[in-house]
Amino acid sequence: MLTISKKFIVDDQGRPQEVIIPWEQYQQISEILGLDLDEDAIDDLHQAQRDRAMKNQDAYVDLGAIQ
């Protein structure tokens, strides 16, 4: 489970406006959400999603072929 250390920035009425989190946690969250992926990786994931939906078995690679 991910625990986030945070500091709240509030306005004059005490309402939260912003949150500060440690850089390491920001990077971890970015990786979990896939925000660190480049366009090629995103395109590959979209194509894989289409292949799964269309049951395109030719797109699959045998695990033994992966080195």
Secondary structure in CASP SS format (residue, H / E / C, confidence):
PFRMAT SS
TARGET T0000
AUTHOR 0000-0000-0000
METHOD secondary structure of the structure
MODEL  1
M C 1.00
L C 1.00
T C 1.00
I C 1.00
S C 1.00
K C 1.00
K E 1.00
F E 1.00
I E 1.00
V E 1.00
D C 1.00
D C 1.00
Q C 1.00
G C 1.00
R C 1.00
P E 1.00
Q E 1.00
E E 1.00
V E 1.00
I E 1.00
I C 1.00
P C 1.00
W H 1.00
E H 1.00
Q H 1.00
Y H 1.00
Q H 1.00
Q H 1.00
I H 1.00
S H 1.00
E H 1.00
I H 1.00
L H 1.00
G C 1.00
L C 1.00
D C 1.00
L C 1.00
D C 1.00
E H 1.00
D H 1.00
A H 1.00
I H 1.00
D H 1.00
D H 1.00
L H 1.00
H H 1.00
Q H 1.00
A H 1.00
Q H 1.00
R H 1.00
D H 1.00
R H 1.00
A H 1.00
M C 1.00
K C 1.00
N C 1.00
Q H 1.00
D H 1.00
A H 1.00
Y C 1.00
V C 1.00
D C 1.00
L H 1.00
G H 1.00
A H 1.00
I C 1.00
Q C 1.00
END
